[in-house]
Amino acid sequence: MKNYVQPGKTISLAVPYAVTSGDGLLVGSIFGIASGNAAIGENIEVDLVGVFDLKKTASQAWSVGDKVYWDNTAREVTKTGTGNTLIGVAVDNVGNSAGETVGRVRLNASY
């Protein structure tokens, strides 16, 4: 097919803030995971699909299947939808104690 470009599981984006490998980032409506380190404005490959362990709001418990959102101010994942961007679903249960700050997320590609 002559108009095919790529599978689209990863794309190159200019980062809006400094990131390290594994950080989440939001560019417009596109959310992904940085594949390496980059300074503001640098291009980096970003994973758009897959399952990732991401920093989450510590005060929230998650259940498998909960919708999760990116809080671009705190740069963490939350169950709070208001003012945040839907990025996927929780694929593992996690508690709400102060020490439980990582959640497992299956990303939904941007639409």
N, C-alpha and C positions, 0 to 999 in steps of 0.2 A: 504494500500500500504506500503510495508516494507521499501521503501527507502525515504518516506516522512519525512521531518525534522520539518518544521514550515511554517506558512503562509508567512512570510517574510516582513510583514508590518513594523516590528521593528527588529533590529539586535543589537548585542552587539559589540562595537568597542572600541579599545584603542584610546583615543583622542590625536591628534597631538599638541594641545595647550589647555590651561585651558579654560573651558566653564562653563556657568551657564545655568540653565534650560531655554529652549527656544532659545538658540543660535544655529546658523547654524554652521556646521563643514564639512570639506572635508577630506576624507581619500582615497587617490588614486583617483579613479573615483566615489567613493560613497559619495553622499551628503545626509545629514540628519539633523534632529533637535534634540538637546540634551534633554533628558527627565529629567535631573537633573544636579547637579554640579559635575565637575570632574577636577582633576589636570592633567597635561601632563602625558600621558602614562597610566592613569587609564582607566578601561573599564566602559562603560556606554551604556544604551539602547538608540538607536537612531531611531527616526521615519523617515521612508523613503517615506511615502505617506501621503497625506492629504492637507488641506488648512491652511496656517499659515500667521500671520502678522509678517513681517521681516524688519529689518533695510535695507533701500535702499539708493542709491545715491540721495542726495537732489536736485541736479540740473537737474533731469530727470522727465519728465511727462510720465506716463504709461497709456495705454489704455487696456481695457479688451482684452485678447488674445495675448498681446505682449509676445514674448519669453523673459525670464529673465535668468540671469547667475549669478553665485557666483564669486565674486572677493575675492579670498582667501588672498590677501594682505591687503585690506581694511576691509575684513570680513563683506561684505555687498552685497546686491543684486543690479544688474545693468542690463541695456539693452545692454551694450557693450559686444559683443561676443568675440572679439579678446583677446586672452590670458586668458579667463575666462571659467568656466564650466557651460554648460546648465543645469538648475535645474528644470525648469517648465515654467508656464505661469502666467501672471497677471490675476486676476479674479475680479479686481475692478479698476476703473479709479482713478488716483492720479496725482496731479499737480507737478510742478517743483519748488515751492518756497522753501526757506531755511528751513521753518518749516515743510515741508512735507517729513518726513524721514522714513515713514513706508509704506510698500506696502503689499497687500494681494496676496499671491502666492499659486498656486496649484502645489505641487511637482510632478514631474514625477519620478518614481522609477528608480534607476540606471539600465543601460542596458549594 
